[in-house]
Amino acid sequence: MKKIKIAFAMCGSFCSFRKALDEALKLSKTYDLIPIMSFNASQIDTRFGKASDIKNELEEICNKKAIVSIEDAEPIGPKNVADLLVVCPCTSNTLGKICNAITDTPVTMSVKSQLRVQKPIVISFASNDALGFSLQNIAKAMNMKNIYFTPMIQDAPDQKPNSLVADFTQTQNAIEKAIRHKQIRPIIVK
C-alpha cells in the first residue's frame, strides 16, 4: 500500500525543535515525509542548536533534502507533492502570516500552495503569546476551511499565562483526523 505523503514544515519556535523532530521521526515510520523549513528555522543558530545540525537531522529523518526556498515550495500543491501538510512547530508569526495571506517564507508558501488545491493543513502551534495578541489568529485559523490544529495546552500558566503549545504527541492523531477533514479537540485543559 502506498504511504501517505506528508509535508513536514518547521518554523522558528526553536525551543520546540526537539519535540518536533521527535514527532517527525515517529511520523516517518508511517508516512512519507517531505521536509520544509522556514528561513529562520534553517539559518539561525540558537542555544537550542545549530541550524545546520537541525536541518541535517530533519533531512536524515525524511531521507530527503529540505525545501528551504519560496520557489521550491510553490509547486507543492499544484504538483500534488503531499496529501497533507503539517506545520510543526508553527509560530505566532507564521500563523499571523497564514491568516493574512502573507507569503514570504517557504512555509507560508507551502501552506498557500496546499490550500490552493484544498488539501488539509495541520498546525502544531507553539507561542508564548497565543492567549494575547495572537489569539485572534488562532480563532481566525480555526474557522478556515482545511486548517486543523494539533491539541494545545498551556505549558506554564503561572510563569507564561499567555503561552499555548501543541501537545506534540497528538500530532499523528491530528493528522489522521485532518486527512478525513475532522478536527481533533483543539484545546486540552489539565
C-alpha positions in Angstrom: 0.0 0.0 0.0 1.3 3.4 -0.9 2.4 5.6 2.0 0.5 8.9 2.6 2.8 11.8 1.7 3.1 14.5 4.4 5.0 17.8 4.0 6.6 18.4 7.4 7.3 22.2 7.8 9.3 23.6 10.7 9.2 27.3 11.8 11.4 29.1 14.2 9.9 28.1 17.6 13.4 27.0 18.5 12.6 25.7 21.9 10.1 23.3 20.3 12.5 21.8 17.8 13.4 18.7 19.8 9.8 17.7 20.3 9.0 18.5 16.6 12.0 16.4 15.4 10.9 13.5 17.7 7.4 13.7 16.1 8.9 13.7 12.6 10.8 10.6 13.5 7.6 8.8 14.7 5.7 10.0 11.7 8.4 8.8 9.3 7.6 5.2 10.3 4.0 5.6 8.9 4.2 8.4 6.3 6.5 9.5 3.5 7.7 12.9 4.8 8.8 15.9 2.8 10.9 18.3 4.9 10.3 22.1 4.7 12.0 24.8 6.8 11.4 28.5 7.2 14.3 30.8 6.6 14.7 31.3 10.3 14.5 27.6 11.1 17.1 26.7 8.5 19.5 29.5 9.1 19.5 30.8 12.7 21.8 29.1 15.3 20.4 29.3 18.9 21.0 27.9 22.3 18.8 25.1 21.2 21.1 24.0 18.4 22.9 24.9 15.3 20.6 25.4 12.3 22.7 23.2 10.1 22.5 20.3 12.6 18.7 20.7 12.9 18.3 20.8 9.1 20.6 17.7 8.7 18.6 15.8 11.3 15.3 16.6 9.6 16.7 15.6 6.2 18.0 12.4 7.6 14.6 11.6 9.2 12.8 12.3 6.0 15.5 10.9 3.7 15.2 14.0 1.5 16.7 17.4 1.1 14.7 20.1 2.9 12.7 22.7 0.9 14.2 26.0 2.0 13.2 28.4 -0.7 9.9 30.0 -1.7 10.3 28.9 -5.3 10.8 25.3 -4.3 7.7 25.4 -2.0 5.3 26.9 -4.6 4.6 23.7 -6.6 3.8 21.5 -3.6 0.0 21.9 -4.1 -0.3 22.0 -7.9 2.2 19.1 -8.4 0.4 17.0 -5.8 3.6 16.6 -3.8 1.8 16.0 -0.5 -1.5 14.7 0.7 -1.3 16.8 3.8 1.0 19.5 5.3 1.8 19.8 9.0 3.5 22.9 10.3 5.4 21.7 13.4 6.2 23.9 15.2 4.1 26.8 13.9 4.9 30.2 15.4 2.6 33.1 16.1 4.4 35.0 13.3 3.8 32.2 10.8 0.1 31.8 11.8 -0.4 35.5 11.5 1.0 35.4 8.0 -1.1 32.5 7.0 -4.3 34.2 8.3 -3.5 37.3 6.4 -2.3 35.7 3.1 1.3 36.8 3.5 3.6 34.5 1.6 7.2 35.4 2.3 8.8 32.1 3.6 9.0 28.5 2.3 6.5 27.5 5.0 3.9 30.2 4.2 4.2 29.4 0.5 3.8 25.7 1.1 0.6 26.4 3.1 -0.7 28.7 0.4 0.1 26.1 -2.2 -1.7 23.3 -0.3 -4.7 25.4 0.4 -4.9 26.4 -3.3 -5.7 22.7 -4.1 -7.9 22.3 -1.0 -5.7 19.9 0.9 -5.5 19.7 4.7 -3.1 21.6 6.8 -2.3 20.7 10.5 -1.0 23.4 12.7 1.1 22.3 15.7 1.2 25.7 17.4 3.8 27.0 19.9 3.7 30.5 21.2 4.3 32.5 24.3 1.7 35.0 23.0 -1.1 32.6 22.0 -3.6 33.9 24.5 -2.5 37.5 23.9 -2.5 39.3 20.5 -2.1 36.0 18.7 -5.4 34.6 19.9 -7.3 36.4 17.1 -5.3 34.5 14.5 -5.9 31.2 16.2 -9.6 31.9 16.2 -9.4 33.0 12.5 -7.5 29.9 11.5 -9.9 27.6 13.4 -12.6 28.9 11.1 -10.7 28.5 7.9 -11.5 25.6 5.6 -8.8 22.8 5.5 -6.9 24.1 8.6 -6.8 21.9 11.6 -4.9 22.1 14.9 -2.9 19.6 17.0 -4.4 19.9 20.5 -2.9 22.8 22.5 -2.2 23.2 26.2 -1.0 26.0 28.5 2.6 24.8 29.1 3.4 27.0 32.1 0.4 29.1 33.1 2.0 30.6 36.2 5.1 31.8 34.5 3.7 32.4 31.0 0.0 33.0 31.3 -0.4 33.7 27.5 1.5 30.7 26.3 0.0 27.7 24.4 1.9 24.8 23.0 0.8 21.9 20.9 0.8 18.6 22.6 3.2 17.3 20.0 2.5 13.7 21.0 -1.0 14.3 19.5 0.3 15.3 16.0 -0.3 11.9 14.4 -3.9 11.8 15.9 -4.5 15.3 14.5 -3.2 14.2 11.1 -5.3 11.1 11.0 -8.4 13.2 11.7 -7.4 16.0 9.3 -7.0 13.6 6.4 -10.7 12.8 6.9 -11.4 16.6 7.3 -12.1 16.3 11.0 -10.7 18.4 13.9 -9.4 16.6 17.0 -10.3 18.6 20.1 -8.0 21.7 19.7 -7.7 22.7 23.3 -6.7 20.5 26.3 -7.5 21.5 29.8 -5.5 19.9 32.6 
